Amino acid sequence: MAIYHFSMQVISRGKGQSVVASAAYRSGEKLFNERYDKVSHYQNREVKPETFILKPSHAPEWCLERVRLWNEVEHIEKAKNAQLAREFNVALPIELTNEEQRALLVNFVDKTFVAGGMVADVAIHRDDPQNPHAHVLLTIRPFNEDGSWGAKAKKEYLLDDEGNFTYTKSGAKRSRKITTTNWDDKETLARWRSAWAFYANQHLRLAGHSVTISEKSNEALGKVEEPSIHEGFTARKLAKQGEFSDRVAINEEIKARNKAHVKLDEVNQRLERITKHERRFTALTPAERTELKQLAKVLRMYIAVDTLEDKKKILARWRSKLDVQEDFETVEPKVWASLQQQEQAHKQATALLTNEAKRIMTTHYGNSLNSDYLNRMVVSEMSRLGRPLNEQELRTFCEAHREEELIEELEKITQQPLITATTARERLTELQRDPLANAEEKKLLVLALKLFDDYYDEQLEKVLPSFNKKRTPLQEKEWLVAAIHYYGKPMLSELLTTKSEVPLTKYSSAELQLVKGYLQSERTYFLAQQRGSNDSAEEVFAFTQKMPERLVKDVQHPRYQSFVLSECLAHGILTTDEVMTLASALRAHNEQGETVYFNESYGGKLYPMAPPTQLLNQLLRGQNLTQILSDLEQQEKIKQQLQKQIKRKKR
């Protein structure tokens, strides 16, 4: 999966380095070094690097010629210890295609470095399919507007209070060096590191992947996983040839320690998953349990089960069902072609994975199992062990994972339960109107709706046992569960009891002021990318740097965003129409000419937004508020007791 790696170094003559030689090594090209009167050429790469150069508009055209660019740098930098170039190295997300990786790199480099005045010499290395990465050499000396080399620094004389020069003991005028750029600042490096995570996540999202990366350390992210060290091409090549590499050896040790942590975590997670779903399984009859796998298949015919599927469904709705608002009308035909290619690739990849697992099982055991899930899991375990499982191991493994097959299918259809339930109800309504409709499909959809009611009833039972679930529609149950998760139990109690005229919200008015600009700039950027234009995400990134981290996470969360917008409404930062527009994926007009807003994350049609206190009063109308407040207080006491127990265990 995608990993975060961003390292920076300076190519310096003082360290015995030549920037021409560095460029030759990274690009794989033969370059003549004028300063040392020799050719630099490295031919030991199995895969030719993909290279290109980006420059600011005011830099001369010869900057696009690699050999001249770096010879000019060697010429202009006279000092024996001169800094010649800055280089950064990034790991490219393996989830992206080669073309998507290049697009990400162009976008990031152009908007982060070239826009600031640097020339960037980019080399993508794909020697190892599991480790695509890029080396980017950057000019350190800026260019003047006329295309000539500028100064790295300027001298500033130190004056006294009356504006006169001050002098050293030897009689020289006192001065200090002022750099002409901020490219050496620690804050700038931190911003570049953060920007790489931001741009990579944007492109992963645009490509339909939910995985994200972060520039933060594992410790800061709460992970016990030990970070690996950078190996480099030479170290990996030595290891591949059977020779010893200390860097590869260190990483092997780190991987072994991490694998032990992961294995323990996997056992705990499996126990948690089984325990979590036990109640839901016991609510199903044996016949319904048998039908669960078939139910998941039927539902997945209508719903989006991951980000890629979400995108396909939304785009399909834009195309075929609704009158799309004006700013979506210029989406180019190539977007639809790309969508179809992704859909076909998605199907082919799924089929390939399934067929390959069956083939491997047949090779080692004579035939495959009657479950695609178990075939994949067994092959994955064989891969982990580096050998086939014996007969007893196979039997034990299958028994241990058979229950998890049901859990996996259940989680696929409850990943976005409100969307699934809404779609299932719409489909069931269609089938009930058709006397010739498939009776088995009707039966499965009825089971699905029962399953989702049980899902939310279980969620509410944990926190609000006195809540009258029978009188509450499914969509309102979902909103209430989401509100509990977003606000937390203590704040939920405050919202239900507050008499203050000042809006009580999770975020301050000053923090919420940034939300409108962030969402508008993100929407503009996302639409530009869908149209195929190379617009900058710098404005979006700038907002994320100003906003508190938890607010960024909530506003980016497909479900919690509605509560953030609700708070903006409470403070008068956004109007109701602005909130509905920002929350909706699209809008259309119904037969009565009314504007109807849609968002797949909320199950299709959006209900009118309201400030937090008003929203909660709507959701809890007719309920015993005194008992609900008592439930929340009791839950908070239990939580505090558990926290005390955990602290005692850690001592």
Beta strands, then each sheet from edge to edge (+ up, - down):
strand 1: 6-12
strand 2: 31-33
strand 3: 38-40
strand 4: 50-54
strand 5: 83-91
strand 6: 120-125
strand 7: 133-139
strand 8: 153-157
strand 9: 175-179
strand 10: 586-589
strand 11: 595-599
strand 12: 604-605
sheet 1: 1+ 5- 7+ 6- 4+
sheet 2: 2+ 3-
sheet 3: 8+ 9-
sheet 4: 10+ 11- 12+
end
